[in-house]
């Protein structure tokens, strides 16, 4: 992971954690980054909210399950007309569950 030219090793050292911990955030194995959100915001000189919003396509989307993340990745590469069909299908399925 390189954010603003920052190496995982440097970020890990700043946070006092292992480089492996950051790798686990990036690969969605761990959500422990939430414990470091304030320090991450301080490191990048932004608010915690900006980190969550700015990096939603990266490690900070980890609040989703792996299945949800995979569905989103598939959805993002679909053409717009297909996204519309998927949205309608999901809406129909959701309505039928109620």
N, CA, C and O atoms as CSV, one atom per row, in Angstrom:
chain,resi,resn,atom,element,x,y,z
A,1,UNK,N,N,0.850,-1.176,0.000
A,1,UNK,CA,C,0.000,0.000,0.000
A,1,UNK,C,C,0.889,1.230,0.000
A,1,UNK,O,O,1.810,1.352,0.808
A,2,UNK,N,N,0.601,2.128,-0.910
A,2,UNK,CA,C,1.292,3.406,-0.926
A,2,UNK,C,C,0.253,4.493,-0.971
A,2,UNK,O,O,-0.456,4.631,-1.968
A,3,UNK,N,N,0.148,5.257,0.072
A,3,UNK,CA,C,-0.754,6.388,0.128
A,3,UNK,C,C,0.118,7.628,0.284
A,3,UNK,O,O,0.919,7.717,1.214
A,4,UNK,N,N,-0.037,8.573,-0.621
A,4,UNK,CA,C,0.774,9.795,-0.587
A,4,UNK,C,C,2.250,9.445,-0.506
A,4,UNK,O,O,3.003,10.132,0.183
A,5,UNK,N,N,2.677,8.407,-1.184
A,5,UNK,CA,C,4.080,8.026,-1.188
A,5,UNK,C,C,4.576,7.411,0.109
A,5,UNK,O,O,5.783,7.296,0.318
A,6,UNK,N,N,3.674,7.022,0.968
A,6,UNK,CA,C,4.039,6.447,2.264
A,6,UNK,C,C,4.181,4.935,2.118
A,6,UNK,O,O,3.339,4.266,1.519
A,7,UNK,N,N,5.243,4.431,2.670
A,7,UNK,CA,C,5.434,2.972,2.636
A,7,UNK,C,C,4.785,2.333,3.858
A,7,UNK,O,O,4.698,2.937,4.927
A,8,UNK,N,N,4.335,1.105,3.673
A,8,UNK,CA,C,3.721,0.368,4.784
A,8,UNK,C,C,4.660,0.314,5.977
A,8,UNK,O,O,4.225,0.451,7.120
A,9,UNK,N,N,5.923,0.118,5.721
A,9,UNK,CA,C,6.912,0.011,6.800
A,9,UNK,C,C,6.947,1.287,7.626
A,9,UNK,O,O,6.984,1.233,8.855
A,10,UNK,N,N,6.935,2.440,6.953
A,10,UNK,CA,C,6.983,3.716,7.667
A,10,UNK,C,C,5.712,3.947,8.476
A,10,UNK,O,O,5.766,4.404,9.618
A,11,UNK,N,N,4.576,3.631,7.877
A,11,UNK,CA,C,3.306,3.800,8.571
A,11,UNK,C,C,3.216,2.861,9.776
A,11,UNK,O,O,2.765,3.255,10.851
A,12,UNK,N,N,3.646,1.630,9.583
A,12,UNK,CA,C,3.631,0.655,10.681
A,12,UNK,C,C,4.508,1.135,11.834
A,12,UNK,O,O,4.129,1.022,12.999
A,13,UNK,N,N,5.662,1.661,11.509
A,13,UNK,CA,C,6.571,2.165,12.545
A,13,UNK,C,C,5.908,3.320,13.306
A,13,UNK,O,O,5.982,3.372,14.533
A,14,UNK,N,N,5.271,4.231,12.597
A,14,UNK,CA,C,4.593,5.367,13.231
A,14,UNK,C,C,3.486,4.903,14.170
A,14,UNK,O,O,3.321,5.440,15.266
A,15,UNK,N,N,2.732,3.904,13.730
A,15,UNK,CA,C,1.611,3.404,14.528
A,15,UNK,C,C,2.047,2.441,15.626
A,15,UNK,O,O,1.273,2.142,16.536
A,16,UNK,N,N,3.286,1.954,15.543
A,16,UNK,CA,C,3.781,1.005,16.531
A,16,UNK,C,C,3.217,-0.388,16.338
A,16,UNK,O,O,3.001,-1.123,17.302
A,17,UNK,N,N,2.981,-0.746,15.082
A,17,UNK,CA,C,2.437,-2.067,14.753
A,17,UNK,C,C,3.308,-2.710,13.684
A,17,UNK,O,O,4.241,-2.092,13.171
A,18,UNK,N,N,2.996,-3.949,13.356
A,18,UNK,CA,C,3.773,-4.638,12.331
A,18,UNK,C,C,3.281,-4.270,10.928
A,18,UNK,O,O,2.122,-3.901,10.736
A,19,UNK,N,N,4.169,-4.377,9.975
A,19,UNK,CA,C,3.801,-4.158,8.575
A,19,UNK,C,C,2.725,-5.167,8.168
A,19,UNK,O,O,1.850,-4.858,7.359
A,20,UNK,N,N,2.794,-6.360,8.730
A,20,UNK,CA,C,1.820,-7.401,8.447
A,20,UNK,C,C,0.403,-6.965,8.846
A,20,UNK,O,O,-0.567,-7.311,8.172
A,21,UNK,N,N,0.290,-6.208,9.941
A,21,UNK,CA,C,-1.033,-5.724,10.372
A,21,UNK,C,C,-1.641,-4.830,9.293
A,21,UNK,O,O,-2.833,-4.929,9.005
A,22,UNK,N,N,-0.836,-3.969,8.703
A,22,UNK,CA,C,-1.328,-3.088,7.643
A,22,UNK,C,C,-1.694,-3.896,6.408
A,22,UNK,O,O,-2.685,-3.599,5.741
A,23,UNK,N,N,-0.913,-4.900,6.103
A,23,UNK,CA,C,-1.231,-5.785,4.979
A,23,UNK,C,C,-2.584,-6.453,5.210
A,23,UNK,O,O,-3.373,-6.602,4.276
A,24,UNK,N,N,-2.851,-6.852,6.443
A,24,UNK,CA,C,-4.140,-7.478,6.763
A,24,UNK,C,C,-5.291,-6.496,6.572
A,24,UNK,O,O,-6.382,-6.905,6.174
A,25,UNK,N,N,-5.073,-5.211,6.846
A,25,UNK,CA,C,-6.107,-4.208,6.594
A,25,UNK,C,C,-6.381,-4.124,5.103
A,25,UNK,O,O,-7.529,-4.101,4.660
A,26,UNK,N,N,-5.312,-4.080,4.354
A,26,UNK,CA,C,-5.435,-3.909,2.901
A,26,UNK,C,C,-6.133,-5.103,2.266
A,26,UNK,O,O,-6.899,-4.941,1.316
A,27,UNK,N,N,-5.882,-6.273,2.769
A,27,UNK,CA,C,-6.467,-7.488,2.191
A,27,UNK,C,C,-7.769,-7.887,2.878
A,27,UNK,O,O,-8.312,-8.964,2.631
A,28,UNK,N,N,-8.259,-7.007,3.742
A,28,UNK,CA,C,-9.549,-7.204,4.409
A,28,UNK,C,C,-9.573,-8.396,5.354
A,28,UNK,O,O,-10.637,-8.949,5.635
A,29,UNK,N,N,-8.415,-8.790,5.841
A,29,UNK,CA,C,-8.331,-9.882,6.810
A,29,UNK,C,C,-8.647,-9.357,8.206
A,29,UNK,O,O,-9.185,-10.080,9.045
A,30,UNK,N,N,-8.307,-8.087,8.447
A,30,UNK,CA,C,-8.494,-7.497,9.771
A,30,UNK,C,C,-9.147,-6.128,9.650
A,30,UNK,O,O,-8.944,-5.405,8.674
A,31,UNK,N,N,-9.938,-5.792,10.664
A,31,UNK,CA,C,-10.559,-4.469,10.745
A,31,UNK,C,C,-9.941,-3.648,11.874
A,31,UNK,O,O,-10.516,-2.642,12.291
A,32,UNK,N,N,-8.801,-4.055,12.363
A,32,UNK,CA,C,-8.199,-3.384,13.516
A,32,UNK,C,C,-7.759,-1.958,13.204
A,32,UNK,O,O,-7.387,-1.219,14.116
A,33,UNK,N,N,-7.794,-1.560,11.945
A,33,UNK,CA,C,-7.430,-0.183,11.590
A,33,UNK,C,C,-8.319,0.824,12.324
A,33,UNK,O,O,-7.899,1.952,12.582
A,34,UNK,N,N,-9.546,0.415,12.660
A,34,UNK,CA,C,-10.458,1.324,13.355
A,34,UNK,C,C,-9.871,1.753,14.701
A,34,UNK,O,O,-10.168,2.846,15.183
A,35,UNK,N,N,-9.048,0.907,15.305
A,35,UNK,CA,C,-8.398,1.253,16.566
A,35,UNK,C,C,-7.344,2.336,16.378
A,35,UNK,O,O,-6.923,2.970,17.346
A,36,UNK,N,N,-6.917,2.550,15.138
A,36,UNK,CA,C,-5.852,3.497,14.832
A,36,UNK,C,C,-6.344,4.672,14.002
A,36,UNK,O,O,-5.539,5.446,13.484
A,37,UNK,N,N,-7.637,4.811,13.874
A,37,UNK,CA,C,-8.201,5.819,12.983
A,37,UNK,C,C,-7.717,7.229,13.336
A,37,UNK,O,O,-7.375,8.003,12.442
A,38,UNK,N,N,-7.686,7.565,14.613
A,38,UNK,CA,C,-7.233,8.899,15.008
A,38,UNK,C,C,-5.759,9.120,14.667
A,38,UNK,O,O,-5.374,10.180,14.175
A,39,UNK,N,N,-4.954,8.109,14.934
A,39,UNK,CA,C,-3.521,8.234,14.612
A,39,UNK,C,C,-3.302,8.274,13.103
A,39,UNK,O,O,-2.419,8.986,12.625
A,40,UNK,N,N,-4.102,7.513,12.346
A,40,UNK,CA,C,-3.994,7.566,10.887
A,40,UNK,C,C,-4.362,8.962,10.387
A,40,UNK,O,O,-3.700,9.511,9.507
A,41,UNK,N,N,-5.411,9.519,10.951
A,41,UNK,CA,C,-5.835,10.867,10.555
A,41,UNK,C,C,-4.736,11.883,10.881
A,41,UNK,O,O,-4.445,12.776,10.086
A,42,UNK,N,N,-4.145,11.734,12.037
A,42,UNK,CA,C,-3.046,12.627,12.428
A,42,UNK,C,C,-1.871,12.477,11.459
A,42,UNK,O,O,-1.285,13.469,11.025
A,43,UNK,N,N,-1.539,11.255,11.134
A,43,UNK,CA,C,-0.397,10.982,10.243
A,43,UNK,C,C,-0.598,11.627,8.874
A,43,UNK,O,O,0.330,12.207,8.312
A,44,UNK,N,N,-1.816,11.521,8.340
A,44,UNK,CA,C,-2.099,12.051,7.006
A,44,UNK,C,C,-2.645,13.480,7.050
A,44,UNK,O,O,-2.978,14.055,6.014
A,45,UNK,N,N,-2.732,14.047,8.259
A,45,UNK,CA,C,-3.200,15.414,8.460
A,45,UNK,C,C,-4.588,15.640,7.856
A,45,UNK,O,O,-4.819,16.593,7.112
A,46,UNK,N,N,-5.495,14.735,8.202
A,46,UNK,CA,C,-6.892,14.808,7.773
A,46,UNK,C,C,-7.767,14.396,8.953
A,46,UNK,O,O,-7.256,14.001,10.001
A,47,UNK,N,N,-9.070,14.487,8.784
A,47,UNK,CA,C,-9.971,14.016,9.832
A,47,UNK,C,C,-10.207,12.519,9.650
A,47,UNK,O,O,-10.012,11.994,8.554
A,48,UNK,N,N,-10.621,11.831,10.702
A,48,UNK,CA,C,-10.962,10.409,10.552
A,48,UNK,C,C,-12.051,10.196,9.501
A,48,UNK,O,O,-12.019,9.216,8.757
A,49,UNK,N,N,-13.012,11.116,9.442
A,49,UNK,CA,C,-14.082,10.999,8.447
A,49,UNK,C,C,-13.534,11.069,7.030
A,49,UNK,O,O,-14.002,10.356,6.143
A,50,UNK,N,N,-12.539,11.930,6.815
A,50,UNK,CA,C,-11.933,12.040,5.486
A,50,UNK,C,C,-11.217,10.749,5.098
A,50,UNK,O,O,-11.235,10.341,3.937
A,51,UNK,N,N,-10.600,10.124,6.065
A,51,UNK,CA,C,-9.937,8.847,5.771
A,51,UNK,C,C,-10.968,7.817,5.332
A,51,UNK,O,O,-10.777,7.129,4.329
A,52,UNK,N,N,-12.030,7.713,6.062
A,52,UNK,CA,C,-13.056,6.722,5.724
A,52,UNK,C,C,-13.682,7.018,4.367
A,52,UNK,O,O,-13.952,6.098,3.594
A,53,UNK,N,N,-13.910,8.268,4.079
A,53,UNK,CA,C,-14.539,8.651,2.815
A,53,UNK,C,C,-13.553,8.541,1.658
A,53,UNK,O,O,-13.905,8.009,0.605
A,54,UNK,N,N,-12.344,9.024,1.826
A,54,UNK,CA,C,-11.364,9.076,0.758
A,54,UNK,C,C,-10.894,7.698,0.334
A,54,UNK,O,O,-10.656,7.460,-0.850
A,55,UNK,N,N,-10.759,6.799,1.280
A,55,UNK,CA,C,-10.171,5.494,0.986
A,55,UNK,C,C,-11.204,4.389,0.935
A,55,UNK,O,O,-10.891,3.231,1.212
A,56,UNK,N,N,-12.416,4.728,0.587
A,56,UNK,CA,C,-13.478,3.725,0.611
A,56,UNK,C,C,-13.209,2.550,-0.319
A,56,UNK,O,O,-13.727,1.456,-0.094
A,57,UNK,N,N,-12.405,2.760,-1.363
A,57,UNK,CA,C,-12.094,1.665,-2.277
A,57,UNK,C,C,-10.888,0.866,-1.813
A,57,UNK,O,O,-10.478,-0.086,-2.479
A,58,UNK,N,N,-10.326,1.240,-0.695
A,58,UNK,CA,C,-9.122,0.580,-0.210
A,58,UNK,C,C,-9.437,-0.110,1.112
A,58,UNK,O,O,-10.519,-0.676,1.269
A,59,UNK,N,N,-8.530,-0.072,2.038
A,59,UNK,CA,C,-8.677,-0.834,3.270
A,59,UNK,C,C,-9.830,-0.394,4.136
A,59,UNK,O,O,-10.287,-1.176,4.970
A,60,UNK,N,N,-10.320,0.807,3.984
A,60,UNK,CA,C,-11.348,1.309,4.877
A,60,UNK,C,C,-12.748,0.865,4.484
A,60,UNK,O,O,-13.722,1.268,5.120
A,61,UNK,N,N,-12.864,0.058,3.468
A,61,UNK,CA,C,-14.143,-0.532,3.121
A,61,UNK,C,C,-14.312,-1.844,3.878
A,61,UNK,O,O,-15.253,-2.598,3.630
A,62,UNK,N,N,-13.419,-2.099,4.777
A,62,UNK,CA,C,-13.403,-3.361,5.498
A,62,UNK,C,C,-14.578,-3.560,6.432
A,62,UNK,O,O,-14.755,-4.656,6.965
A,63,UNK,N,N,-15.386,-2.537,6.648
A,63,UNK,CA,C,-16.564,-2.722,7.491
A,63,UNK,C,C,-17.588,-3.604,6.783
A,63,UNK,O,O,-18.538,-4.081,7.406
A,64,UNK,N,N,-17.398,-3.819,5.491
A,64,UNK,CA,C,-18.258,-4.724,4.732
A,64,UNK,C,C,-17.717,-6.135,4.833
A,64,UNK,O,O,-16.518,-6.334,5.024
A,65,UNK,N,N,-18.596,-7.109,4.708
A,65,UNK,CA,C,-18.124,-8.493,4.674
A,65,UNK,C,C,-17.376,-8.726,3.370
A,65,UNK,O,O,-17.495,-7.938,2.431
A,66,UNK,N,N,-16.621,-9.785,3.312
A,66,UNK,CA,C,-15.896,-10.100,2.074
A,66,UNK,C,C,-16.862,-10.332,0.919
A,66,UNK,O,O,-16.581,-9.934,-0.212
A,67,UNK,N,N,-17.992,-10.971,1.189
A,67,UNK,CA,C,-19.005,-11.177,0.149
A,67,UNK,C,C,-19.537,-9.845,-0.372
A,67,UNK,O,O,-19.691,-9.664,-1.579
A,68,UNK,N,N,-19.816,-8.916,0.538
A,68,UNK,CA,C,-20.314,-7.605,0.125
A,68,UNK,C,C,-19.272,-6.857,-0.707
A,68,UNK,O,O,-19.604,-6.229,-1.712
A,69,UNK,N,N,-18.020,-6.929,-0.284
A,69,UNK,CA,C,-16.942,-6.276,-1.028
A,69,UNK,C,C,-16.818,-6.856,-2.441
A,69,UNK,O,O,-16.619,-6.122,-3.409
A,70,UNK,N,N,-16.938,-8.172,-2.542
A,70,UNK,CA,C,-16.838,-8.823,-3.843
A,70,UNK,C,C,-17.997,-8.387,-4.758
A,70,UNK,O,O,-17.792,-8.114,-5.941
A,71,UNK,N,N,-19.191,-8.328,-4.207
A,71,UNK,CA,C,-20.356,-7.900,-4.988
A,71,UNK,C,C,-20.145,-6.476,-5.495
A,71,UNK,O,O,-20.447,-6.174,-6.649
A,72,UNK,N,N,-19.636,-5.615,-4.646
A,72,UNK,CA,C,-19.391,-4.227,-5.046
A,72,UNK,C,C,-18.346,-4.165,-6.161
A,72,UNK,O,O,-18.502,-3.411,-7.122
A,73,UNK,N,N,-17.286,-4.958,-6.031
A,73,UNK,CA,C,-16.255,-4.966,-7.089
A,73,UNK,C,C,-16.844,-5.411,-8.419
A,73,UNK,O,O,-16.554,-4.810,-9.453
A,74,UNK,N,N,-17.665,-6.450,-8.407
A,74,UNK,CA,C,-18.319,-6.906,-9.636
A,74,UNK,C,C,-19.232,-5.820,-10.199
A,74,UNK,O,O,-19.228,-5.548,-11.400
A,75,UNK,N,N,-20.010,-5.209,-9.320
A,75,UNK,CA,C,-20.975,-4.191,-9.741
A,75,UNK,C,C,-20.279,-2.994,-10.392
A,75,UNK,O,O,-20.760,-2.466,-11.395
A,76,UNK,N,N,-19.177,-2.576,-9.838
A,76,UNK,CA,C,-18.478,-1.382,-10.335
A,76,UNK,C,C,-17.970,-1.511,-11.765
A,76,UNK,O,O,-17.802,-0.500,-12.448
A,77,UNK,N,N,-17.730,-2.701,-12.219
A,77,UNK,CA,C,-17.215,-2.860,-13.578
A,77,UNK,C,C,-18.307,-3.111,-14.615
A,77,UNK,O,O,-18.025,-3.236,-15.806
A,78,UNK,N,N,-19.554,-3.184,-14.153
A,78,UNK,CA,C,-20.662,-3.416,-15.083
A,78,UNK,C,C,-20.980,-2.152,-15.872
A,78,UNK,O,O,-20.792,-1.041,-15.376
A,79,UNK,N,N,-21.467,-2.323,-17.114
A,79,UNK,CA,C,-21.953,-1.163,-17.868
A,79,UNK,C,C,-23.202,-0.607,-17.194
A,79,UNK,O,O,-23.900,-1.334,-16.488
A,80,UNK,N,N,-23.491,0.680,-17.408
A,80,UNK,CA,C,-24.600,1.343,-16.722
A,80,UNK,C,C,-25.938,0.641,-16.928
A,80,UNK,O,O,-26.726,0.525,-15.989
A,81,UNK,N,N,-26.201,0.176,-18.139
A,81,UNK,CA,C,-27.496,-0.483,-18.375
A,81,UNK,C,C,-27.614,-1.774,-17.566
A,81,UNK,O,O,-28.706,-2.122,-17.119
A,82,UNK,N,N,-26.519,-2.475,-17.376
A,82,UNK,CA,C,-26.529,-3.694,-16.578
A,82,UNK,C,C,-26.669,-3.359,-15.091
A,82,UNK,O,O,-27.342,-4.080,-14.355
A,83,UNK,N,N,-26.038,-2.271,-14.649
A,83,UNK,CA,C,-26.191,-1.834,-13.258
A,83,UNK,C,C,-27.661,-1.560,-12.957
A,83,UNK,O,O,-28.153,-1.881,-11.875
A,84,UNK,N,N,-28.344,-0.974,-13.907
A,84,UNK,CA,C,-29.765,-0.680,-13.724
A,84,UNK,C,C,-30.571,-1.966,-13.550
A,84,UNK,O,O,-31.463,-2.032,-12.704
A,85,UNK,N,N,-30.265,-2.964,-14.331
A,85,UNK,CA,C,-30.954,-4.260,-14.233
A,85,UNK,C,C,-30.677,-4.902,-12.876
A,85,UNK,O,O,-31.588,-5.409,-12.223
A,86,UNK,N,N,-29.422,-4.875,-12.462
A,86,UNK,CA,C,-29.040,-5.454,-11.168
A,86,UNK,C,C,-29.762,-4.721,-10.034
A,86,UNK,O,O,-30.273,-5.350,-9.107
A,87,UNK,N,N,-29.800,-3.404,-10.114
A,87,UNK,CA,C,-30.479,-2.610,-9.091
A,87,UNK,C,C,-31.958,-2.972,-9.003
A,87,UNK,O,O,-32.496,-3.129,-7.906
A,88,UNK,N,N,-32.611,-3.104,-10.142
A,88,UNK,CA,C,-34.024,-3.479,-10.168
A,88,UNK,C,C,-34.226,-4.870,-9.578
A,88,UNK,O,O,-35.163,-5.097,-8.812
A,89,UNK,N,N,-33.354,-5.787,-9.935
A,89,UNK,CA,C,-33.449,-7.153,-9.417
A,89,UNK,C,C,-33.286,-7.159,-7.893
A,89,UNK,O,O,-34.051,-7.815,-7.187
A,90,UNK,N,N,-32.287,-6.426,-7.390
A,90,UNK,CA,C,-32.055,-6.373,-5.948
A,90,UNK,C,C,-33.236,-5.738,-5.231
A,90,UNK,O,O,-33.616,-6.174,-4.144
A,91,UNK,N,N,-33.809,-4.720,-5.833
A,91,UNK,CA,C,-34.982,-4.067,-5.250
A,91,UNK,C,C,-36.154,-5.049,-5.180
A,91,UNK,O,O,-36.855,-5.112,-4.170
A,92,UNK,N,N,-36.359,-5.803,-6.242
A,92,UNK,CA,C,-37.433,-6.799,-6.266
A,92,UNK,C,C,-37.204,-7.878,-5.221
A,92,UNK,O,O,-38.123,-8.265,-4.499
A,93,UNK,N,N,-35.979,-8.355,-5.150
A,93,UNK,CA,C,-35.653,-9.398,-4.166
A,93,UNK,C,C,-35.830,-8.874,-2.744
A,93,UNK,O,O,-36.359,-9.575,-1.882
A,94,UNK,N,N,-35.393,-7.660,-2.504
A,94,UNK,CA,C,-35.522,-7.080,-1.185
A,94,UNK,C,C,-36.981,-6.893,-0.792
A,94,UNK,O,O,-37.357,-7.143,0.353
A,95,UNK,N,N,-37.787,-6.460,-1.724
A,95,UNK,CA,C,-39.220,-6.269,-1.465
A,95,UNK,C,C,-39.912,-7.589,-1.145
A,95,UNK,O,O,-40.824,-7.639,-0.319
A,96,UNK,N,N,-39.475,-8.643,-1.797
A,96,UNK,CA,C,-40.105,-9.936,-1.577
A,96,UNK,C,C,-39.743,-10.541,-0.216
A,96,UNK,O,O,-40.408,-11.467,0.247
A,97,UNK,N,N,-38.698,-10.022,0.419
A,97,UNK,CA,C,-38.275,-10.508,1.732
A,97,UNK,C,C,-39.100,-9.905,2.851
A,97,UNK,O,O,-39.113,-10.429,3.965
A,98,UNK,N,N,-39.788,-8.814,2.568
A,98,UNK,CA,C,-40.557,-8.108,3.617
A,98,UNK,C,C,-41.930,-8.623,3.739
A,98,UNK,O,O,-42.699,-8.139,4.569
